[in-house]
Every structure is written in structure tokens, then in C-alpha cells.
Amino acid sequence: MAAERELPDFLRFVPRPIGDWIDMQFVLQEVEQELRSEVLAVGLETMANAHRAIAEGAAKVASILRGVEQKRG
């Protein structure tokens, strides 16, 4: 696709997992079960929100690129 070749490297989509690389099981083993569950739940919600934001941004960029290509085409 011609439009993709025009994008700078930092705008190209490179799929990779996003998350906290700290060994959470080790860190949280000393914490009460209820608090541990809450911390893990918040971490998962944060990850879901980040992925949602990335997906929405990617969809917007795709629609912009399609608009540019349709005007040229």
C-alpha cells in the first residue's frame, strides 16, 4: 500500500503486548487476598483501556489514510 510506505517508522503499527513486566505474583504474595485481587483487577482494567485507546487511534488513522487515498484516487 502506497500510503503505508509514506508513514514514518514511529507511526507504523507494530503489534506487541502492553503490560506491567513486574512479576506481580511475587510482589503480591505478601499482600492480603482481597487487596491482591483489587490490584490485579485494576491492572487488567488499565490494560483493557490502553488497548481500547490504541484500537480507537488506529481506526482513526486508518480512516484518515483512506480519506487521503480516496481524494488521490
C-alpha positions as CSV (number, residue, x, y, z in Angstrom):
1,M,0.0,0.0,0.0
2,A,1.5,3.3,-1.1
3,A,0.2,5.3,2.0
4,E,1.8,2.9,4.4
5,R,5.2,3.4,2.8
6,E,4.9,7.1,3.4
7,L,4.4,6.8,7.1
8,P,7.4,7.4,9.4
9,D,8.6,4.5,11.4
10,F,7.2,5.8,14.7
11,L,3.7,5.8,13.2
12,R,3.8,2.3,11.8
13,F,1.8,-0.3,13.8
14,V,3.9,-3.0,15.4
15,P,1.8,-5.4,17.5
16,R,3.3,-6.2,20.8
17,P,1.9,-6.9,24.3
18,I,1.5,-4.0,26.6
19,G,1.5,-4.6,30.3
20,D,3.4,-4.5,33.5
21,W,6.5,-6.7,33.3
22,I,6.9,-6.8,37.1
23,D,6.4,-10.3,38.4
24,M,3.1,-9.5,40.1
25,Q,2.7,-12.9,41.7
26,F,6.0,-12.5,43.6
27,V,5.2,-8.9,44.6
28,L,1.7,-9.6,45.6
29,Q,2.2,-12.8,47.5
30,E,2.7,-10.8,50.7
31,V,-0.5,-8.8,50.3
32,E,-3.9,-9.8,51.6
33,Q,-6.1,-11.7,49.1
34,E,-8.8,-9.0,48.8
35,L,-6.2,-6.3,48.1
36,R,-4.3,-8.5,45.7
37,S,-7.5,-9.2,43.8
38,E,-8.2,-5.5,43.6
39,V,-4.7,-4.6,42.4
40,L,-4.9,-7.3,39.7
41,A,-8.4,-6.1,38.6
42,V,-7.2,-2.5,38.3
43,G,-4.2,-3.7,36.3
44,L,-6.4,-5.6,33.9
45,E,-8.8,-2.7,33.5
46,T,-5.9,-0.4,32.8
47,M,-4.6,-2.8,30.2
48,A,-8.0,-3.0,28.6
49,N,-8.3,0.8,28.5
50,A,-4.9,1.1,26.9
51,H,-5.7,-1.5,24.2
52,R,-9.1,0.2,23.6
53,A,-7.4,3.6,23.2
54,I,-4.8,2.1,20.8
55,A,-7.5,0.4,18.8
56,E,-9.6,3.7,18.5
57,G,-6.5,5.6,17.5
58,A,-5.6,3.0,14.9
59,A,-9.1,3.2,13.5
60,K,-8.9,7.0,13.2
61,V,-5.6,6.8,11.4
62,A,-7.0,4.2,9.0
63,S,-10.0,6.4,8.2
64,I,-7.7,9.4,7.7
65,L,-5.4,7.3,5.3
66,R,-8.4,6.0,3.4
67,G,-9.7,9.6,3.0
68,V,-6.3,10.7,1.7
69,E,-6.2,7.7,-0.8
70,Q,-9.8,8.3,-1.9
71,K,-9.0,12.0,-2.7
72,R,-5.9,11.0,-4.7
73,G,-7.6,8.0,-6.4
